[in-house]
Amino acid sequence: MPIFNVVATKTTRMVVVAEDEDHAWQVAQEHARQAFDDANEPTDIHVSGEVRRLRHLRDGWDGDCVPYGGDRNTRLRDLLPGESDQ
């Protein structure tokens, strides 16, 4: 089955209680996942191309990662050819 790079983003606005801007950033980091869940905002999904080789993976993904939608065990290095594979 083909593999694709996908960008999924949400715009979520938060209001936090904090001592200053640095502390506000820390508080937002601590509560970001909860804020995303609470916001119930739609996620913008953009498919940015099929991945045919390990070198085509983006944004920190590599051969050791397990992709979403698969069997939850097989790593990308076992699904995609590497540089030396033809």
N, C-alpha and C positions, 0 to 999 in steps of 0.2 A: 504494500500500500504506500502511496507517495507521502512524503513529509513536507511540511510547509513552515516558513517563518511567518509568525503572526504577531502583530502589535495590538494589545488590548489596553485601553486607557479609560480612566474615569476622571471626571472633574468633580471633586468633592470639596466643599467649603466647610471649614471648621471654625469654631470660636473656642478659645482655650483661656483658662485662668493661669497666669504666670507672672513672675517677678519682672521680667524684661524680655526683649526679643530673643535672646539666646535660650532662655528658659522656655519661652513659647515654642521654639523649635523642638526642644526636647519633649515637652508635653505632647505636641502634635505627633512626634515620632512614636511615642508610647501608645497613643490612642488612634493612630491612623487606621489600623485594620478594623477597629470597632466603628470608626466614622464611615469607612467605606461600606460596611455592612448596614449601618443605620441609614445612610443616605438613600439607599434603594434607587440610585441613579442608573440609567442604562449604561452599559459598557460599549464604547466605540471599538469595533473590531475591524482591523485592516490586515488582509492577507498580503504579505509583501514578497511572495515568490516561493516557488518550490525549492526544496533543498535536495540536491542530487549528490553532493559530496560533503564530507565533514567540514571542509574549508568554507562552505556556504552558510554554516551556522552563524548566528549573530548574537550580540548582546549578552555575552558571557556563557552561552550554551556551548558545550563541547561533547566529545564522544562519550564521556562518563555520565552524561545526563540521561534521564529517562523521560521520554516525551509524553505529553498528555494524549489521551485517546488510544494508547497502545495497551499492552497487556499488564502494564504497571511494573514490569520487571526487566524487560529488554532494554539495554542501553543503546544510545544512538550509534556508537561505534560498531554494534552488531547489526544495525539496520542500513547503514550508509557505507559506501566505499570510501577508503582513505585515499591519501595522495598517491600511493604506489599502485592502487588497484585500477584496473582499466575498465 
